[in-house]
Amino acid sequence: MSSIPQWPPELSTLQLESLTLLATTYALSHGLLYLPVASPQPPVPNSAIHAPLSLFPSPIPRKIFQKAKKLQSIYNVLYARVAMDTDFLDRIMGAEVGVGRVDEFVGRLWKGWKEIRDQGITQPLHLGLFRSDYLLHSPSPGEPVSLKQVEFNTISSSFGPLSQQTAALHSSTHYYHLSPYLKAENFPSNTTLSGLAAGLAEGHKAYGVPDARILFVVQDGERNVFDQRWLEYELLEKHSIHITRQTLSQLTTSASLDPTTSALIISSSTEISVVYFRAGYTPNDFTQPSHYDARFLLEKSRAIKCPSIPLQLAGGKKVQEVLAKPGVVEQFLKDQGQALIDEIRASWMGMWGLDDDDENLSSGDLVGDTTARRDPESEPAGLKRARDNHANLVLKPQREGGGNNVYKSSIPPFLDSLPPQERAAWIAMELIVPPQGLGNYLVRAGGGQAGAVKAEVVSELGIFGWALFGGEEKKVVKEVEAGWLVRTKGKDSDEGGVAAGFSVLDSIILVD
């Protein structure tokens, strides 16, 4: 990164105004859109704004970008295998000995899944649309930049289609020859829309009923609806697959199972091939018991779930932390070769559980084994280590969607207030240190000079992938790396979600 003398390039006031106008009009003309804030959203949208975006693409070393794409196939296989290992998930996320004991949301999902298993119901196949999120790590000046994983998402991995539009915006922009890097060969192609749609289409094909539809389970008042609609139109226009959109509230009355085939039927007549969850990843989506009933009814059906409950649980932060323990990831990737396993491990920061007894737990000492034998009032080594090193840490719960983590100086008072019985629901992770001195212009609808605000920034790279897996042989049927996104935020913002209001959509300029 030291080869970049300045980023972003200097702009005159006239250039800034011109580029901002170009960016916002391109976004509005090409479906790079968001619904404006409204409470509640009207049933029929009557206006739209451009999605938050950056004026320039952000620099990422070419070799690091290529490595992130290469790793995605290994991660696809890894999390598919975790989702198929029922005993492992029961120990880590279960409501009897794992995280589900102290995290009500995780516990409700796990209990529902166990009841379904106890009824002898198994999943025909699982489908995962994944996104592995990374930051560049540069802990000290002059040290080589490395790739470090923030998290792996197994449910509602959003902003793929809008990220493709953002990449198209940047690659088509005339930048006045402001930088030698801003040329065509340094803009990587982004085909995330077709990549993600192909995964859903593969699940539909595997179901085997051509006239069935794919069900999108969506949130009430969803503002990121255009990102979802791009997928819907791609499936219809390129794969001749129709989509049905329903909220959990609607599904409480519209969904039923065929008593003979266990087919999922919507509104008495529409058979569903794939259930694609763009909701259901947060307890805020389950505001009444009937919402859980609807979720479990979908799970009981023979429709292919994206994700199934075990795959959703596999994306929990506690699973990420346990996989990083000595010998654990090797159990799942023994056929992939040590070199690839080493690359996976090199992408992780240090992690541990607040409830860990010892800082050097063996691979067999999973959360279910440790919590059962400890005095809950004593302070475990994992919590003490987090307190002592809080300035360089983030604490993460088992939540998705942004705005849930605890950082740095906020950690000690949080630990003081955290009930001992809830420690098992949290992990500590060493903070990634991004490169310093990179800036960009962040453009949000209605804000700043001509809508653009210059800021020192941090950019997060996400690589999409999908996997179809399971069946009687419990194997990965197919997996694909499916595109990428970049989200950029001001460097003083700890959180990174676009939907949560912290980041803007960005793209990549490759540098050597």
KOLMARLO-608441 format. One record per residue (C-alpha): residue number from 1; z, y, x. Coordinates in pm, 1 decimal. Each point is the difference from the previous one (the first is absolute). Example, Ala and Ser with C-alpha at 12.3 -4.5 7.8 and 13.67 -1.06 7.14 Angstrom:
REC   pos         zz         yy         xx
REC     1      780.0     -450.0     1230.0
REC     2      -66.0      344.0      137.0
END
This chain:
REC   pos         zz         yy         xx
REC     1        0.0        0.0        0.0
REC     2       39.8      234.8      299.6
REC     3     -380.7       33.0       15.1
REC     4        8.1      215.0     -315.4
REC     5       69.8      356.2      115.4
REC     6       71.7      135.1     -346.5
REC     7       11.4     -137.6     -354.2
REC     8     -108.0      128.8     -235.6
REC     9     -265.3      225.0      152.2
REC    10       55.0      373.6      -35.4
REC    11     -149.1      154.3     -312.1
REC    12      -80.1      356.3      -90.1
REC    13      117.8      122.2     -338.6
REC    14     -356.1      -19.6     -128.6
REC    15      -42.1     -357.5      127.1
REC    16      330.2     -105.6     -156.0
REC    17      -97.0      143.1     -337.1
REC    18     -345.7     -158.2       19.2
REC    19      128.5     -346.7       97.1
REC    20      271.8        9.0     -265.6
REC    21     -253.1       89.3     -267.3
REC    22     -228.3     -278.1      122.0
REC    23      283.6     -256.1       -1.6
REC    24      135.3       83.8     -343.8
REC    25     -340.8       19.3     -168.3
REC    26     -106.3     -327.9      165.2
REC    27      321.0     -163.6     -126.6
REC    28      -51.7      127.1     -353.5
REC    29     -365.7     -105.3        4.9
REC    30       62.4     -351.2      136.7
REC    31      298.5     -124.0     -198.6
REC    32      259.0       69.9      269.5
REC    33      233.5       92.0     -281.6
REC    34      352.8       -6.0     -131.0
REC    35      146.7       88.1     -338.2
REC    36      205.0      321.9        0.5
REC    37      373.2       -8.5      -55.1
REC    38       83.5      -40.6     -367.2
REC    39      299.9     -146.5     -178.0
REC    40     -106.5     -214.0     -166.2
REC    41     -365.4      -52.4       84.9
REC    42     -220.8       34.8     -308.7
REC    43     -163.4     -323.6     -122.4
REC    44     -342.7      151.5       68.9
REC    45       -9.2      206.1      325.9
REC    46     -134.7      348.9      -55.5
REC    47       -6.0      125.5      359.4
REC    48        4.8     -119.0      361.6
REC    49       75.0      140.4      345.7
REC    50     -120.1     -109.1      341.1
REC    51      226.6     -247.3      177.1
REC    52      204.4      137.5      292.8
REC    53     -216.1      -23.8      311.9
REC    54      -38.1      106.5      361.3
REC    55     -271.3      238.4      116.0
REC    56      -72.7     -193.3      321.3
REC    57        9.6     -372.1       77.3
REC    58      285.4     -104.7      229.5
REC    59      -52.5     -143.3      349.8
REC    60       82.2     -367.6       61.0
REC    61      -84.6     -187.7      322.1
REC    62     -295.8     -229.8      -54.8
REC    63      170.5     -305.6      152.9
REC    64      309.3       43.9     -218.3
REC    65     -210.1       25.7     -314.1
REC    66     -186.9     -317.1       95.2
REC    67      329.3     -180.0       70.3
REC    68      140.4       96.9     -341.7
REC    69     -310.1     -140.6     -171.3
REC    70       21.8     -320.1      205.1
REC    71      366.9      -53.0      -87.4
REC    72      -63.9       26.2     -373.4
REC    73     -141.5     -351.3      -30.3
REC    74      310.3     -142.1      169.1
REC    75      225.9      199.0     -231.7
REC    76     -200.3     -121.6     -302.3
REC    77       70.0     -359.9      102.5
REC    78      362.9       68.0       90.1
REC    79      101.6      151.6     -332.8
REC    80     -198.1     -256.9     -198.2
REC    81      198.2     -273.0      175.1
REC    82      330.2      180.7      -52.4
REC    83      -75.2       24.5     -373.3
REC    84      -62.3     -375.5      -14.1
REC    85      326.6      -86.6      178.2
REC    86      237.2      -18.0     -295.1
REC    87      302.0     -110.2      205.2
REC    88      -40.9      292.7      240.5
REC    89      -23.9      256.2     -281.2
REC    90      294.9     -155.2     -182.6
REC    91      217.5       40.6      311.5
REC    92     -109.4      356.2       74.0
REC    93      -60.1      158.6     -341.1
REC    94      176.4     -232.6     -244.3
REC    95      269.6      105.0     -243.1
REC    96      234.0     -278.4      108.8
REC    97       30.0       59.1      375.9
REC    98     -257.8      267.5       94.5
REC    99      -84.2      363.8      -65.4
REC   100      -26.6      -64.6     -373.1
REC   101      380.5      -38.4      -18.0
REC   102       49.2      369.4       67.5
REC   103     -331.8      155.9     -103.0
REC   104      -24.1      -20.2     -379.3
REC   105     -377.3       52.4      -12.5
REC   106      -77.2     -265.5      261.0
REC   107      250.9     -229.6     -165.2
REC   108     -161.8       36.0     -342.9
REC   109     -344.2      -82.7      139.5
REC   110      128.5     -298.3      197.3
REC   111      200.1     -141.6     -293.3
REC   112     -302.7       27.4     -226.7
REC   113     -214.6     -173.4      259.9
REC   114      257.2     -279.5       42.5
REC   115       19.6      -57.8     -375.8
REC   116     -378.7      -29.7       -9.7
REC   117        9.7     -252.8      285.4
REC   118      274.9     -193.6     -174.9
REC   119     -235.5      -35.1     -297.2
REC   120     -248.9     -173.0      229.1
REC   121     -248.1      289.4       -6.6
REC   122     -189.6       57.5      324.5
REC   123     -258.4      257.9       98.6
REC   124     -360.5     -126.8       14.1
REC   125      -89.7      255.9      267.6
REC   126      146.4      324.9      130.7
REC   127     -198.2      313.9       81.5
REC   128      129.9      270.7      231.1
REC   129     -151.8      345.0       53.4
REC   130      192.3      111.3      307.7
REC   131       44.8      306.4      215.6
REC   132      164.2        0.6      343.0
REC   133      124.0      348.1       93.2
REC   134       30.7      121.9      360.1
REC   135       96.9      301.5      205.8
REC   136     -102.0       75.2      355.2
REC   137      300.7      -34.1      230.9
REC   138       36.6      228.3      302.7
REC   139      368.9        0.2      101.9
REC   140      -47.1      212.5      313.0
REC   141     -268.8      224.9      151.5
REC   142     -249.4     -190.8      213.4
REC   143       88.5     -337.0     -151.7
REC   144     -293.0     -185.5     -160.1
REC   145      -26.1       36.7     -375.2
REC   146       64.6     -324.9     -189.7
REC   147      -35.3     -123.2     -359.0
REC   148      318.9      -60.3     -200.4
REC   149       27.4     -132.8     -352.9
REC   150      192.3      203.2     -256.6
REC   151      -17.5     -258.8     -278.6
REC   152     -220.4     -258.9     -167.6
REC   153      -84.4       58.1     -366.5
REC   154      -63.2     -293.8     -234.8
REC   155       -8.2      187.1     -333.1
REC   156     -188.5      305.4     -129.6
REC   157     -156.0       85.1      337.1
REC   158     -157.5      321.4     -118.4
REC   159     -237.7      277.5      110.6
REC   160     -271.9     -226.9      138.9
REC   161     -285.3      143.6     -211.7
REC   162      115.4      361.4       43.0
REC   163       33.6      -56.4      375.6
REC   164     -361.3     -113.0       10.6
REC   165      -95.5      327.2     -170.7
REC   166      210.5      196.4      249.5
REC   167     -176.9     -169.0      292.0
REC   168     -334.3       85.8     -160.2
REC   169      111.3      362.0      -38.3
REC   170       91.0       31.8      366.9
REC   171     -304.6     -181.9      134.1
REC   172     -235.4      220.0     -204.1
REC   173      164.8      331.0       90.5
REC   174     -170.2      247.2      233.5
REC   175      273.6      100.2      246.7
REC   176     -188.9      275.1      189.1
REC   177       -1.9     -209.4      323.1
REC   178      370.2       77.3       30.1
REC   179       80.2     -317.4      198.2
REC   180     -204.7     -253.9      196.9
REC   181      187.8     -274.4     -186.1
REC   182     -137.2      107.2     -338.5
REC   183     -321.9     -196.1       17.5
REC   184     -135.9     -290.6     -204.8
REC   185       80.0     -285.9      239.1
REC   186      371.1       87.7      -10.0
REC   187       28.9      -26.4     -379.2
REC   188       69.7     -368.3      -85.3
REC   189     -150.5     -124.4     -324.3
REC   190      235.9      -55.0     -291.7
REC   191      -98.8     -244.4     -275.3
REC   192      345.7      -58.0     -146.1
REC   193     -119.0       30.2     -359.6
REC   194     -244.6     -288.2       26.9
REC   195      244.9     -196.7      217.5
REC   196      286.6       11.7     -250.1
REC   197     -229.7      -58.9     -296.9
REC   198     -139.1     -308.2      176.9
REC   199      351.9     -143.9       21.3
REC   200       60.7       47.3     -372.1
REC   201     -345.1     -143.3      -73.8
REC   202       77.1     -304.7      215.1
REC   203      313.5      -63.9     -204.0
REC   204     -198.1       37.7     -322.5
REC   205     -260.2     -246.3      124.6
REC   206      268.3     -252.8       97.9
REC   207      147.8       17.1     -352.5
REC   208     -328.1     -138.4     -126.5
REC   209      -52.4      178.0     -332.7
REC   210     -282.1      254.7       45.5
REC   211       68.6      185.9     -326.1
REC   212      370.6       48.2       73.5
REC   213      123.9      344.6      104.0
REC   214      219.9      133.4      278.1
REC   215      321.9      161.4     -123.7
REC   216      118.9      315.5      176.9
REC   217      375.0       42.4      -62.5
REC   218       56.1      374.6       32.4
REC   219      284.3      248.3      -22.0
REC   220       57.2      237.9     -287.6
REC   221     -120.2      348.9       93.5
REC   222     -185.5     -118.2      311.8
REC   223     -135.3      299.8      194.2
REC   224     -190.3     -209.0      253.9
REC   225     -227.0     -136.5     -271.3
REC   226     -331.3       83.8      169.7
REC   227       78.5     -222.4      298.6
REC   228       37.3     -283.7     -251.7
REC   229     -307.5       97.1     -201.4
REC   230     -221.5      -18.0      310.7
REC   231       99.6     -367.8       30.6
REC   232      -62.5      -55.5     -369.6
REC   233     -351.7      145.2       17.9
REC   234      -82.2     -193.2      317.6
REC   235      102.4     -326.8     -163.9
REC   236     -212.8       71.4     -304.2
REC   237     -306.0      137.1      176.3
REC   238      -12.4     -235.4      301.5
REC   239      164.7     -316.9     -136.3
REC   240      -50.5       26.3     -380.7
REC   241      375.8      -41.3      -55.7
REC   242      166.7      195.5     -279.1
REC   243      348.2      149.1       33.0
REC   244      286.8       33.9     -247.2
REC   245      273.0      255.9       79.0
REC   246      350.6      -48.2     -142.7
REC   247      348.4      130.8       72.4
REC   248      301.0     -230.2       -2.2
REC   249      102.0      160.6     -329.8
REC   250     -334.8      -88.2     -154.3
REC   251       15.8     -353.5      137.4
REC   252      330.3      -66.9     -176.5
REC   253     -196.6      -25.4     -324.6
REC   254     -360.7      -64.8      108.2
REC   255       43.1     -292.1      244.6
REC   256       27.8     -366.0      -97.8
REC   257      -64.8     -343.2      148.2
REC   258     -235.1     -259.6     -139.4
REC   259      236.6     -288.5      -88.4
REC   260     -245.9     -260.9      125.7
REC   261     -150.4      150.2      316.3
REC   262      259.7      268.3       96.0
REC   263     -287.6      248.1       15.1
REC   264      115.5      363.0      -17.4
REC   265     -134.2      163.1     -315.4
REC   266        9.0      375.3      -68.4
REC   267      -17.5      132.6     -357.7
REC   268      -68.2     -346.8     -142.2
REC   269     -351.9      -31.9      142.0
REC   270      -42.2      107.2      364.7
REC   271       54.1     -268.3      265.6
REC   272      122.1      126.1      338.8
REC   273     -115.5     -144.3      332.2
REC   274      197.2      218.1      244.8
REC   275      308.7      215.8      -54.9
REC   276      -13.3      294.2      243.5
REC   277      334.5      182.1       20.2
REC   278      -15.4      374.4       60.8
REC   279      346.6       14.7     -157.2
REC   280      309.7     -215.7       18.6
REC   281      100.3       75.7      360.6
REC   282      294.3      223.4      -90.5
REC   283      292.3      -44.4     -241.1
REC   284     -112.4      327.0     -160.9
REC   285     -288.7     -197.9     -151.2
REC   286      245.4     -227.0     -184.4
REC   287      182.6      233.6     -235.4
REC   288       80.1     -267.9     -259.6
REC   289       63.6     -376.9        9.0
REC   290     -328.7      -69.1     -177.3
REC   291     -186.6      131.2      306.1
REC   292      146.8     -282.7      208.6
REC   293      -89.1     -243.2     -279.7
REC   294     -359.9      121.3       16.4
REC   295       -7.3      -33.8      379.4
REC   296      126.3     -358.6      -17.2
REC   297     -243.1      -89.8     -278.0
REC   298     -286.2      112.8      225.0
REC   299      144.5     -212.7      279.2
REC   300        8.2     -307.6     -223.9
REC   301     -368.4       29.8      -82.2
REC   302     -277.8     -174.0      190.2
REC   303     -162.3      336.0       77.7
REC   304       -0.8       74.4      372.2
REC   305      262.9      260.3       79.0
REC   306      -55.1      278.5      253.3
REC   307      274.4      -27.4      107.1
REC   308      201.0     -291.9     -131.6
REC   309      377.3       49.1        3.6
REC   310       43.4     -197.2      326.3
REC   311     -267.6      211.3      166.5
REC   312      167.4      317.3     -126.1
REC   313      332.6     -121.4      141.0
REC   314     -169.9      -86.8      329.6
REC   315      -72.5      370.1       45.0
REC   316      370.7       86.7        3.9
REC   317      138.8      181.5      304.2
REC   318      252.3     -278.9       55.4
REC   319     -284.0     -248.7       44.5
REC   320     -158.5      232.8      256.7
REC   321      329.5       15.1      189.0
REC   322       60.5     -376.2       -7.9
REC   323     -355.5      -72.8      119.7
REC   324       79.1      207.5      309.2
REC   325      293.6     -224.6       97.0
REC   326      -58.5     -238.1      292.4
REC   327     -211.6     -299.0      -97.5
REC   328      -53.9       88.1     -368.1
REC   329     -354.7      136.9       -6.5
REC   330      -97.0     -288.6      228.1
REC   331       93.0     -240.1     -280.9
REC   332     -274.6      150.8     -215.9
REC   333     -267.9       61.4      264.1
REC   334       35.2     -298.4      232.9
REC   335     -372.0      -81.0      -39.5
REC   336     -112.3      354.5       85.2
REC   337       75.6      -17.2      371.3
REC   338      268.3      173.9      205.6
REC   339     -222.1      291.6       98.5
REC   340      -47.1      111.1     -360.6
REC   341      368.2      -56.0      -77.1
REC   342       85.7      221.5      297.6
REC   343     -231.3      271.2     -136.2
REC   344      171.0      -17.9     -338.1
REC   345      342.6       27.7      161.4
REC   346     -117.6      289.9      216.5
REC   347      -82.4      192.5     -319.2
REC   348      364.7       -6.3     -116.4
REC   349      285.0      234.7       76.2
REC   350      354.6     -132.4       33.8
REC   351      152.3      -96.6     -336.3
REC   352      321.4     -155.5     -120.1
REC   353      204.6      -40.6     -315.4
REC   354      304.7      213.8      -70.2
REC   355      174.8     -320.7     -100.0
REC   356      -81.0     -185.5      323.0
REC   357      303.7     -155.7      169.3
REC   358     -148.5       11.8      345.5
REC   359     -265.4      218.9      162.3
REC   360     -175.5     -306.1      142.3
REC   361      -23.5     -231.9     -298.1
REC   362     -194.0     -319.1       51.5
REC   363     -294.7      -80.6     -224.0
REC   364      218.9     -229.7     -207.2
REC   365      258.7      266.5      -82.7
REC   366     -163.1      139.6     -310.2
REC   367      172.5      231.9     -241.7
REC   368      110.4     -283.5     -224.7
REC   369      180.5     -168.1      287.6
REC   370      187.1      305.9      124.4
REC   371      121.8      177.6     -311.0
REC   372      169.7     -303.9     -146.0
REC   373      255.3      -29.3      279.2
REC   374       96.7      363.4       68.4
REC   375      285.4      209.6     -126.8
REC   376     -189.5      258.8     -207.0
REC   377      242.1      272.6      102.1
REC   378      -63.8      -41.1      375.0
REC   379     -266.8      207.9      175.9
REC   380     -273.5     -234.9      127.2
REC   381     -173.7       53.3      332.3
REC   382     -324.0      102.2     -170.3
REC   383      166.6      288.2     -180.8
REC   384      187.4      114.0      312.1
REC   385     -321.9       -7.8      199.6
REC   386     -168.7      215.5     -266.6
REC   387      287.4      248.6        6.9
REC   388       -3.7       22.8      379.4
REC   389     -378.6       46.2       23.2
REC   390      -61.8      200.2     -317.3
REC   391     -189.3      283.4      175.1
REC   392     -288.5     -235.8       72.7
REC   393       -1.4     -204.6     -321.9
REC   394     -118.7      -21.3     -357.7
REC   395      175.9     -208.8     -265.3
REC   396     -223.6     -171.2     -255.3
REC   397       82.5     -163.1     -335.8
REC   398     -218.3     -251.7     -186.2
REC   399     -205.7      271.7     -171.7
REC   400     -361.9      118.4       -7.3
REC   401     -157.9      331.4      -92.1
REC   402      156.1      248.1      244.0
REC   403      317.3      208.4       -1.6
REC   404      245.5     -290.2       41.1
REC   405       90.5        1.1      370.1
REC   406      293.5      154.5      189.4
REC   407      -62.4      168.5      336.4
REC   408      189.1      105.0      313.8
REC   409      294.2      232.2      -67.7
REC   410       13.4     -103.4     -366.2
REC   411       82.2     -357.6      102.0
REC   412      374.6       23.7       89.2
REC   413      108.7      161.6     -329.3
REC   414     -224.2     -239.9     -189.4
REC   415      161.8     -296.8      174.2
REC   416      343.4      141.2      -83.6
REC   417      -92.4        3.2     -369.3
REC   418     -187.4     -332.8       -8.4
REC   419      205.5     -270.1     -177.4
REC   420       48.8     -300.8      233.7
REC   421     -157.1     -236.4     -250.7
REC   422     -327.8      203.3        9.3
REC   423      -53.6      -18.3      377.0
REC   424     -218.8     -309.2      -26.1
REC   425     -263.4      202.2     -189.2
REC   426      -65.5      232.6      296.5
REC   427     -160.6      -31.9      340.9
REC   428       11.9      229.5      301.7
REC   429     -321.1       69.8      190.5
REC   430      -56.5      191.6      320.6
REC   431     -196.2      317.4      -60.7
REC   432     -360.7       15.7      114.2
REC   433      -63.0      306.0      218.7
REC   434     -347.2      140.5      -78.4
REC   435     -203.0      204.8      249.1
REC   436       94.5      366.4       12.8
REC   437     -218.2      306.9      -31.8
REC   438     -253.1     -120.3     -257.6
REC   439      -70.7      228.7     -292.7
REC   440     -219.4       23.5     -306.2
REC   441      -64.6      210.2     -308.0
REC   442      159.0     -150.6     -311.0
REC   443     -169.0       90.0     -327.5
REC   444      181.2      -40.1     -330.0
REC   445     -128.8      132.8     -328.4
REC   446      124.0      353.9      -54.7
REC   447      191.0       43.6      326.8
REC   448      -14.7      215.7      312.5
REC   449     -267.8      225.3      149.0
REC   450     -322.4     -108.1     -170.8
REC   451      192.4     -318.3      -85.3
REC   452       40.2     -103.2      367.8
REC   453      320.6        0.2      206.1
REC   454       -3.2      -65.2      374.4
REC   455      278.8     -228.4      120.7
REC   456       99.5     -226.3      285.1
REC   457      -49.7     -344.6     -145.5
REC   458       55.3     -374.4       21.0
REC   459     -271.1     -238.7     -120.4
REC   460       57.5     -348.8     -137.7
REC   461     -279.5     -257.8       16.7
REC   462      -24.9     -266.3     -268.9
REC   463     -224.0     -306.1       26.9
REC   464      -91.5     -179.6     -323.2
REC   465      -58.6     -370.6      -38.4
REC   466        2.2     -268.9     -263.5
REC   467       74.9     -369.8      -19.2
REC   468      -55.8     -266.2     -263.5
REC   469      233.3     -293.5       58.3
REC   470      208.0     -280.8     -144.1
REC   471     -114.7     -291.1     -210.7
REC   472      114.0     -358.8       44.5
REC   473      -61.8        9.8      375.4
REC   474      191.1      329.7       43.0
REC   475     -254.0      149.1      234.7
REC   476     -176.3      331.9       48.4
REC   477     -330.7      -39.9     -182.3
REC   478     -148.3      325.9      123.3
REC   479      117.3      319.4      167.8
REC   480     -178.8      321.8       98.7
REC   481       78.6      331.0      173.5
REC   482     -110.4      250.7     -262.3
REC   483        6.5      358.8      127.8
REC   484      243.7      274.4       93.1
REC   485      168.7      325.8      -88.7
REC   486      182.5      280.2      178.3
REC   487      284.7      201.3     -149.8
REC   488      114.4      312.0      182.3
REC   489      318.8      199.4      -45.5
REC   490      184.4      285.0      165.7
REC   491      195.1     -134.8      297.5
REC   492      332.2      115.5     -149.3
REC   493      -47.1     -219.4     -308.6
REC   494      159.5     -344.1       39.5
REC   495     -167.0     -161.8     -302.1
REC   496     -371.1      -71.2      -22.9
REC   497     -115.5      -75.5     -354.9
REC   498     -291.7      195.1     -147.3
REC   499      100.9      -79.6     -357.4
REC   500      357.0      105.0       79.8
REC   501     -128.6      339.2      117.8
REC   502       65.0      -26.3      374.1
REC   503     -346.2      -68.8      148.7
REC   504     -366.4       87.5      -37.1
REC   505     -301.9     -229.7       23.0
REC   506     -173.2        8.1      336.6
REC   507     -253.7     -196.8      203.9
REC   508      -72.8      -93.5      362.3
REC   509     -177.8      147.4      298.1
REC   510       -9.7     -258.3      279.1
REC   511       84.2      109.9      354.3
REC   512       -6.5     -187.7      331.8
END
